[in-house]
Amino acid sequence: MFAFSTVFSVVSAQKITDGEAIDVNGLSVTFNILNKETITVAGKEFDRYKVSAKLVNNSSKSYNVRLSNAPQLVPGNTLVEVNCINATGAKLTSKKIDLKLKPQNVNVTYWAYTKDGKYQSFVIPIVAGYYLDNGDSVNEDAIFIVPKGESPNVNVRSLQ
């Protein structure tokens, strides 16, 4: 088991535009449009944007979630949500980007019998926790489809 405490605070979302970086509780969030094209879905035209969001931990603290039992769900490993208000979600595309903690992997050695009956060691990587140290960054790409003629209407909100 692991101990996890959550402090709930009401934080309003901040609007962000292409190429802009904003500070969210010491976390620098940058949003960029990488590509734009027009597509037709069910006879209607839409604008399709390939986008990227990056988070840099500029706070004076590190984030850590340590796991001790498996399997388990990890609550709270998303630090920031980047939401596209006018995204349709059509064609299995995104409406938001979750910027999450990095997984901390460790190698575990275990012994088992092979098909030939030989007792042999195997190594498997497992996730032992999640982290984001001061100065570390994470980034994610997504595809947003919005109505024709509109650009992505994006906001950022902290989930920490």
Stockholm file with secondary structure:
# STOCKHOLM 1.0

chainA/1-160         MFAFSTVFSVVSAQKITDGEAIDVNGLSVTFNILNKETITVAGKEFDRYKVSAKLVNNSSKSYNVRLSNAPQLVPGNTLVEVNCINATGAKLTSKKIDLKLKPQNVNVTYWAYTKDGKYQSFVIPIVAGYYLDNGDSVNEDAIFIVPKGESPNVNVRSLQ
#=GR chainA/1-160 SS CCCCCCCCCCCCCEEECTTCEEEETTEEEEEEEEEEEEEEETTEEEEEEEEEEEEEECSSSCEEEECCSSSCCCTTCEEEEEEETTCCCGGGCCSEEEEECEEEEEEEEEEEECTTSCEEEEEEEEEEEEEECTTCEEEEEEEEEEETTCCCCEEEEECC
#=GC SS_cons         CCCCCCCCCCCCCEEECTTCEEEETTEEEEEEEEEEEEEEETTEEEEEEEEEEEEEECSSSCEEEECCSSSCCCTTCEEEEEEETTCCCGGGCCSEEEEECEEEEEEEEEEEECTTSCEEEEEEEEEEEEEECTTCEEEEEEEEEEETTCCCCEEEEECC
//
